[in-house]
Amino acid sequence: MVGRGAHTYAGKKPIGAATIKMMVDRRINKAIAEYEASRQHSETSGTNNGSHGSTNKGCSFKSFLNCHPHTFKGTEGAVGMLCWVEKAEYVFSMCECAEENQVKYATGTLEGPALTWWNTHIQTLGLDGANSMTWTDFTRLLQEE
């Protein structure tokens, strides 16, 4: 190995450690999603002793966190925000997160200034109003900030 840090490929721009980490994270998350889907399929179609499979669509906050969503402080800039949104949406898909829980679960990963910003909106809208916001409306509000 020549050195640490950026890697180059046949005349292309160097790839930084952060980009490599993001690529590895995506691969790992894809593998986890495939494993979980396979496991869930075997649970609902396998031996259930005559009972019906669960019809509960969605995931718990614990299973959402087990998929390792990124945290967001609000100091990462526009690219950091987009990465956070993209990762949250990937986790929603992986966990089959119900739409009505998406804002509530994702805002559970806010920290620092971003959490303060969100708490201000909760005071204005009320907790139920803030958590019932659609993911699209939430991300639009976040982008405006």
TAFENPE-V30077 format. One record per residue. N is the residue number from 1. PSI is psi in degrees with one decimal (999 if undefined). Layout:
n = [N:N]
psi = [PSI:PSI]
This chain:
n = [1:2:3:4:5:6:7:8:9:10:11:12:13:14:15:16:17:18:19:20:21:22:23:24:25:26:27:28:29:30:31:32:33:34:35:36:37:38:39:40:41:42:43:44:45:46:47:48:49:50:51:52:53:54:55:56:57:58:59:60:61:62:63:64:65:66:67:68:69:70:71:72:73:74:75:76:77:78:79:80:81:82:83:84:85:86:87:88:89:90:91:92:93:94:95:96:97:98:99:100:101:102:103:104:105:106:107:108:109:110:111:112:113:114:115:116:117:118:119:120:121:122:123:124:125:126:127:128:129:130:131:132:133:134:135:136:137:138:139:140:141:142:143:144:145]
psi = [129.9:-41.7:-175.7:160.6:-127.9:146.7:145.4:154.0:115.8:68.2:2.8:165.2:152.5:147.4:122.7:167.2:-37.5:-40.8:-42.0:-43.1:-43.2:-41.7:-42.3:-43.6:-43.3:-43.4:-44.3:-44.9:-37.3:-43.4:-41.2:-44.3:-43.5:-41.3:-48.0:-42.1:-42.1:-43.0:-43.5:-39.1:-43.0:-31.0:-40.4:-21.6:-5.0:-139.3:108.0:18.3:39.3:-8.5:161.0:150.7:160.4:135.2:5.6:107.3:131.0:-173.1:164.5:165.4:-35.7:-45.6:-31.8:-48.3:-31.1:-17.7:4.6:58.7:153.7:155.1:160.5:125.3:-20.2:-0.7:1.7:-7.0:-177.0:-41.6:-42.5:-39.8:-44.5:-38.6:-41.0:-45.8:-45.9:-43.9:-42.0:-44.1:-36.4:-42.6:-39.7:-46.9:-45.6:-40.2:-5.3:47.6:127.4:141.8:-36.9:-11.9:-7.6:-48.3:-43.8:-45.6:-45.4:-40.8:-15.2:-10.1:3.4:145.8:162.1:-133.5:-34.5:-39.5:-40.3:-44.6:-46.4:-41.0:-33.1:-41.8:-35.5:-40.3:-35.2:-47.7:-16.6:153.6:-46.4:-41.5:-41.3:-44.8:-19.3:-2.8:143.3:157.5:-40.1:-45.9:-39.7:-47.4:-33.3:-44.9:-41.8:-42.2:-34.6:-30.7:999]
